[in-house]
Amino acid sequence: MLPRYDVVVVGARVAGAATAMLLARFGLSVLLLDRAGYGTDTMSTHAFMRGGVLQLSRWGLLDDVVAAGTPPVRRTTFRYANDVVPVEVKPSYGVEALYAPRRTVLDPIVVDAAVAAGVEVRFGAAVADVTRDRRGAVTGVTGRTRDGEVFRAAARIVVGADGIRSTIADLVRAPYERVGRSVAAITYGHWADLETDGYEWNFRAGAASGVVPTNDGKACVYASASPRRIGRGGLAALCRLVAESSPRLAARLAAATPPASMRTFTGRRGHVRRSWGRGWALVGDAGYYKDPISSHGQTDALRDAELLARAIVAVVADGADEREALSSYQGTRDALSTTFFELTDVVAGYRWTDEEIPNLLLSLSAAMSEEVKVIHALPPVPRAVAMTQPVHCG
Ligand SMILES: Cc1cc2nc3c(=O)[nH]c(=O)nc-3n(C[C@H](O)[C@H](O)[C@H](O)COP(=O)(O)OP(=O)(O)OC[C@H]3O[C@@H](n4cnc5c(N)ncnc54)[C@H](O)[C@@H]3O)c2cc1C
């Protein structure tokens, strides 16, 4: 017989694993699928903002991030053409420091927490289609494991947490409600022996760069600019753009141990997609993506995981109207995101002068403060009950 769950979540990283974990903690049966492998890396420069750290703390996962040797970030320094602005990370809302765990550290912590909450997890399982009832409502998924085995699963709600190029969003034809105008590119790598003092963000007209202290004593260093200026990326492109945006950082990099390899993101316009319909919902980059220059995608993913999980629990466990609950999820997400989305689009388009950028970043910071207040006001999430399901690898 077709295995049946309350919810099938497609995509097992920050958005999907967190949503699955929360749904299971609220008592729902959940299948979590990902075509990639457990603990694999993905494209990301790792920085969490206060809202994301608050979520990890509220859910009881921050201790694991700290125990993995992730260094605390207690200061952010903004460097502009004519100014240096250090900002202390003041303890508030129970957050004493920020963190930037490698994805090979963070994603397994969230998946393990999902498993501990009772989620059934399958890696190496690529979803290829959704099933529907006669009225067109989504009723489940079908796909193939890495070994070529076909699988099917039925669910009351299918959640697409499958990233920027979401298969689920495309299959349900989720309309684009907003599309950004800007495309920036990023090239980054991990330096050893680089002395760091928290996050560093450097902005000069036409180029930005930054330093993000992370695990194993390394610092992620990135440069962002238009795709034309980044080209194919790599060390030479990064060093050129760092020298432009912060000569001091360029000098420090010259004295440190460079990365063995670099990664380059060639860019993509931001999008906000309609994120719910009959039997489906989207969370994370699948439904709302903005340029990584905001360093906010993971924080948004953890925020929206909880907003969506609460809406789904209201439908499945408490009999709330699906349309009302899911549209309210999207309404809250959009209210918290629209200003942020528009500001990020301007920053990523490098449509600003050296005089304008400090105020743009101050406006982004104000939007983040609003978000933290909303997260902090959410009711507590149940702690995990002791349960262990296997993690399957297809
Ligand atoms: C260069 C770069 C730097 C960034 N830096 C930062 C930063 O410093 N701070 C920050 O907060 N954010 C950053 N971001 C953004 C952040 O990485 C994303 O917002 C975040 O990863 C979104 O998480 P997600 O769970 O929605 O999607 P993803 O992390 O993309 O995960 C989606 C998962 O879905 C799986 N999947 C896809 N399709 C299928 C399918 N058909 N079947 C099964 N599984 C599927 C994939 O294998 C993947 O594991 C950065 C992004 C980029 C590109």
The ligand as a MOL file (V3000), in Angstrom:
LIG
                    3D

  0  0  0     0  0            999 V3000
M  V30 BEGIN CTAB
M  V30 COUNTS 53 58 0 0 0
M  V30 BEGIN ATOM
M  V30 1 C 26.8130 32.1380 -2.8790 0
M  V30 2 C 25.7700 32.1400 -1.8000 0
M  V30 3 C 26.0730 32.6230 -0.5430 0
M  V30 4 C 25.0970 32.6740 0.4430 0
M  V30 5 N 25.4280 33.1430 1.6740 0
M  V30 6 C 24.4940 33.2000 2.6450 0
M  V30 7 C 24.8000 33.6930 3.9470 0
M  V30 8 O 25.9380 34.0870 4.2330 0
M  V30 9 N 23.8300 33.6910 4.8740 0
M  V30 10 C 22.5470 33.2650 4.5940 0
M  V30 11 O 21.7030 33.3000 5.4720 0
M  V30 12 N 22.2230 32.8000 3.3790 0
M  V30 13 C 23.1590 32.7530 2.4040 0
M  V30 14 N 22.8280 32.2770 1.1740 0
M  V30 15 C 21.4470 31.8430 0.9350 0
M  V30 16 C 21.2110 30.4730 1.5260 0
M  V30 17 O 22.2020 29.5810 1.1150 0
M  V30 18 C 19.8270 29.9750 1.0830 0
M  V30 19 O 18.8640 30.9640 1.3450 0
M  V30 20 C 19.4540 28.6940 1.8090 0
M  V30 21 O 20.3570 27.6730 1.5070 0
M  V30 22 C 18.0520 28.2560 1.3890 0
M  V30 23 O 17.7770 27.0460 2.0100 0
M  V30 24 P 16.6770 26.0490 1.4370 0
M  V30 25 O 16.5940 24.9630 2.4370 0
M  V30 26 O 15.4900 26.8160 1.0450 0
M  V30 27 O 17.2790 25.5290 0.0630 0
M  V30 28 P 18.6200 24.7640 -0.2740 0
M  V30 29 O 19.6660 24.9970 0.7610 0
M  V30 30 O 18.9390 25.1290 -1.6780 0
M  V30 31 O 18.2190 23.2130 -0.1940 0
M  V30 32 C 17.3530 22.6490 -1.1270 0
M  V30 33 C 17.4980 21.1430 -1.0840 0
M  V30 34 O 16.4930 20.5830 -1.9260 0
M  V30 35 C 17.0230 19.4550 -2.5870 0
M  V30 36 N 16.2460 19.2270 -3.8020 0
M  V30 37 C 16.1330 20.0500 -4.8720 0
M  V30 38 N 15.3090 19.5130 -5.7800 0
M  V30 39 C 14.9260 18.2960 -5.3020 0
M  V30 40 C 14.0950 17.2510 -5.8060 0
M  V30 41 N 13.4840 17.3490 -6.9940 0
M  V30 42 N 13.9240 16.1410 -5.0490 0
M  V30 43 C 14.5330 16.0230 -3.8370 0
M  V30 44 N 15.3410 16.9840 -3.3230 0
M  V30 45 C 15.5320 18.1110 -4.0370 0
M  V30 46 C 18.4810 19.8360 -2.8460 0
M  V30 47 O 19.2730 18.6750 -3.0140 0
M  V30 48 C 18.8420 20.6360 -1.6090 0
M  V30 49 O 19.4690 19.8270 -0.6390 0
M  V30 50 C 23.7940 32.2120 0.1690 0
M  V30 51 C 23.4670 31.7060 -1.0990 0
M  V30 52 C 24.4480 31.6680 -2.0800 0
M  V30 53 C 24.0920 31.1280 -3.4320 0
M  V30 END ATOM
M  V30 BEGIN BOND
M  V30 1 1 1 2
M  V30 2 1 2 3
M  V30 3 2 2 52
M  V30 4 2 3 4
M  V30 5 1 4 5
M  V30 6 1 4 50
M  V30 7 2 5 6
M  V30 8 1 6 7
M  V30 9 1 6 13
M  V30 10 2 7 8
M  V30 11 1 7 9
M  V30 12 1 9 10
M  V30 13 2 10 11
M  V30 14 1 10 12
M  V30 15 2 12 13
M  V30 16 1 13 14
M  V30 17 1 14 15
M  V30 18 1 14 50
M  V30 19 1 15 16
M  V30 20 1 16 17
M  V30 21 1 16 18
M  V30 22 1 18 19
M  V30 23 1 18 20
M  V30 24 1 20 21
M  V30 25 1 20 22
M  V30 26 1 22 23
M  V30 27 1 23 24
M  V30 28 2 24 25
M  V30 29 1 24 26
M  V30 30 1 24 27
M  V30 31 1 27 28
M  V30 32 2 28 29
M  V30 33 1 28 30
M  V30 34 1 28 31
M  V30 35 1 31 32
M  V30 36 1 32 33
M  V30 37 1 33 34
M  V30 38 1 33 48
M  V30 39 1 34 35
M  V30 40 1 35 36
M  V30 41 1 35 46
M  V30 42 1 36 37
M  V30 43 1 36 45
M  V30 44 2 37 38
M  V30 45 1 38 39
M  V30 46 1 39 40
M  V30 47 2 39 45
M  V30 48 1 40 41
M  V30 49 2 40 42
M  V30 50 1 42 43
M  V30 51 2 43 44
M  V30 52 1 44 45
M  V30 53 1 46 47
M  V30 54 1 46 48
M  V30 55 1 48 49
M  V30 56 2 50 51
M  V30 57 1 51 52
M  V30 58 1 52 53
M  V30 END BOND
M  V30 END CTAB
M  END
